[in-house]
Amino acid sequence: MALAADQGIETARRYVLALFRFVTGLLFACHGAASLFGVLGGAHGTGGTVPAGSWPGWYAALIQFAGGTLVLLGFGTRTAALICSGSMAYAYFTVHQPRALWPLQNGGEPAALFCWSFLLLAVTGPGALSLGALLDPSSRHRRSVRPGRARRPGRSRRPVPLSGPSSTRTEP
């Protein structure tokens, strides 16, 4: 009974992590799209776009859009999430933290939350339903392999003796 519960929790963990990855990536990509393309209300404070090549705004928006999209899709998740986390740490310590110590006082709550969320994804990986797992044939998360039932590559089903020479069963 405990084994079934553990497998259920592991399956739920992978899918909840995938949902967390999807939502976090989508929200981050929306921030980048707003700054780069002027959609969704445009760049914060201007309502328009960030001038191309301007430091740090345009580069931050590019990281937000590209990194958020990669994380959302689950492609190169760990690397993209680490870069996104670093960009938000940079934003927090250069823009927000000099104003006041606490995020509530300095307006840095989104930067702090995105920083820690992306660090979590960089450490845990994408979870289920990632494009990286779909495109990687050696991935452990293929649909054809169920938890606890993985076979070694190149092995096929073959009879395995049970207790005597006349009784056999098929190996899973």
C-alpha positions as CSV (number, residue, x, y, z in Angstrom):
1,M,0.0,0.0,0.0
2,A,2.8,2.4,0.9
3,L,4.5,1.7,-2.4
4,A,1.4,2.6,-4.4
5,A,1.1,5.8,-2.4
6,D,4.7,6.7,-3.0
7,Q,4.3,6.1,-6.7
8,G,1.2,8.3,-6.7
9,I,3.0,11.1,-4.9
10,E,5.9,10.8,-7.3
11,T,3.6,11.1,-10.3
12,A,1.8,14.0,-8.8
13,R,5.1,15.7,-7.9
14,R,6.2,15.5,-11.5
15,Y,3.0,17.0,-12.9
16,V,2.7,19.7,-10.2
17,L,6.3,20.7,-11.0
18,A,5.4,20.8,-14.7
19,L,2.5,23.1,-13.9
20,F,4.7,25.3,-11.8
21,R,7.3,25.4,-14.6
22,F,4.6,26.3,-17.2
23,V,3.0,29.1,-15.2
24,T,6.4,30.6,-14.1
25,G,7.7,30.5,-17.6
26,L,4.6,32.0,-19.1
27,L,4.5,34.9,-16.6
28,F,8.2,35.6,-17.2
29,A,7.9,35.5,-21.0
30,C,4.9,37.9,-20.7
31,H,7.2,40.4,-18.9
32,G,9.7,40.1,-21.7
33,A,7.1,40.4,-24.4
34,A,5.7,43.5,-22.8
35,S,9.1,45.2,-22.8
36,L,10.3,44.0,-26.2
37,F,7.1,44.3,-28.2
38,G,5.0,46.8,-26.3
39,V,2.1,44.3,-25.8
40,L,0.2,43.6,-22.5
41,G,0.6,47.2,-21.4
42,G,4.1,47.7,-22.6
43,A,7.3,48.1,-20.6
44,H,6.9,49.0,-16.9
45,G,6.8,52.7,-16.4
46,T,6.7,53.7,-20.1
47,G,3.9,51.6,-21.6
48,G,6.0,51.3,-24.8
49,T,9.0,49.2,-25.6
50,V,12.6,49.2,-24.2
51,P,15.1,50.7,-26.7
52,A,16.9,47.9,-28.5
53,G,20.4,47.3,-27.1
54,S,19.9,49.5,-24.0
55,W,21.6,48.3,-20.8
56,P,20.2,46.6,-18.8
57,G,16.5,46.9,-19.8
58,W,16.7,45.4,-23.3
59,Y,18.9,42.5,-22.3
60,A,16.7,41.8,-19.3
61,A,13.7,41.7,-21.5
62,L,15.4,39.4,-24.0
63,I,16.3,37.0,-21.1
64,Q,12.8,37.2,-19.8
65,F,11.2,36.5,-23.2
66,A,13.6,33.8,-24.4
67,G,14.3,32.2,-21.0
68,G,10.6,32.3,-20.0
69,T,9.6,30.6,-23.3
70,L,12.3,27.9,-22.9
71,V,11.2,27.2,-19.3
72,L,7.5,27.2,-20.3
73,L,8.3,24.6,-23.0
74,G,10.6,22.6,-20.8
75,F,13.5,22.8,-23.3
76,G,16.9,23.4,-21.8
77,T,15.1,24.1,-18.5
78,R,17.9,23.9,-16.1
79,T,20.2,26.2,-18.1
80,A,17.5,28.7,-19.0
81,A,16.2,28.7,-15.4
82,L,19.6,29.4,-14.0
83,I,20.2,32.3,-16.3
84,C,16.7,33.7,-15.5
85,S,17.4,33.3,-11.8
86,G,20.7,35.1,-12.1
87,S,19.1,38.0,-14.1
88,M,16.5,38.4,-11.4
89,A,19.1,38.4,-8.6
90,Y,21.0,41.1,-10.6
91,A,17.8,43.1,-11.0
92,Y,17.0,42.8,-7.3
93,F,20.4,43.8,-6.0
94,T,21.0,46.6,-8.5
95,V,17.5,48.2,-8.8
96,H,15.5,47.3,-5.8
97,Q,17.7,46.5,-2.8
98,P,19.4,50.0,-2.8
99,R,16.0,51.6,-2.2
100,A,15.3,49.6,1.0
101,L,16.2,46.3,2.7
102,W,12.9,44.4,2.4
103,P,11.2,43.5,-0.9
104,L,7.9,44.8,0.4
105,Q,9.5,48.2,0.9
106,N,11.6,48.4,-2.2
107,G,9.2,46.9,-4.8
108,G,11.4,43.9,-5.5
109,E,8.9,41.1,-4.6
110,P,8.5,40.0,-8.2
111,A,12.2,39.9,-8.8
112,A,12.8,38.0,-5.6
113,L,10.0,35.5,-6.3
114,F,11.1,34.9,-9.9
115,C,14.7,34.5,-8.7
116,W,13.9,31.8,-6.2
117,S,11.3,30.1,-8.5
118,F,13.8,29.8,-11.3
119,L,16.5,28.6,-8.9
120,L,14.1,25.8,-7.8
121,L,13.5,24.8,-11.4
122,A,17.3,24.9,-12.2
123,V,17.8,22.4,-9.3
124,T,14.7,20.1,-9.7
125,G,14.5,20.1,-13.5
126,P,11.4,20.4,-15.7
127,G,9.1,17.8,-14.3
128,A,6.7,16.0,-16.6
129,L,5.5,17.1,-20.0
130,S,8.7,18.8,-21.1
131,L,9.7,19.3,-24.7
132,G,13.3,18.3,-23.8
133,A,12.1,14.8,-22.6
134,L,10.0,14.4,-25.8
135,L,12.9,15.2,-28.1
136,D,15.6,13.2,-26.1
137,P,15.3,9.5,-26.9
138,S,17.4,8.6,-23.9
139,S,15.1,10.5,-21.5
140,R,13.9,8.8,-18.4
141,H,10.5,10.4,-18.7
142,R,9.3,8.8,-22.0
143,R,5.7,7.8,-22.1
144,S,6.5,4.2,-22.8
145,V,8.3,3.6,-19.5
146,R,6.3,3.6,-16.3
147,P,7.9,4.3,-12.9
148,G,9.4,1.1,-11.5
149,R,9.1,-0.8,-14.8
150,A,12.1,0.5,-16.7
151,R,14.0,-2.0,-18.9
152,R,17.6,-1.9,-19.8
153,P,18.1,-0.7,-23.4
154,G,18.4,-3.5,-26.0
155,R,16.7,-6.1,-23.7
156,S,13.6,-7.9,-24.9
157,R,11.1,-10.1,-23.1
158,R,12.4,-13.6,-22.5
159,P,11.3,-16.5,-20.5
160,V,12.8,-16.7,-16.9
161,P,12.7,-20.0,-15.0
162,L,10.6,-19.8,-11.8
163,S,11.5,-22.9,-9.8
164,G,12.2,-25.7,-12.1
165,P,13.1,-26.6,-15.7
166,S,9.4,-26.9,-16.8
167,S,7.9,-23.8,-15.3
168,T,8.7,-20.4,-16.9
169,R,7.2,-16.9,-16.9
170,T,7.8,-13.9,-19.1
171,E,10.0,-11.2,-17.7
172,P,8.5,-7.7,-17.8
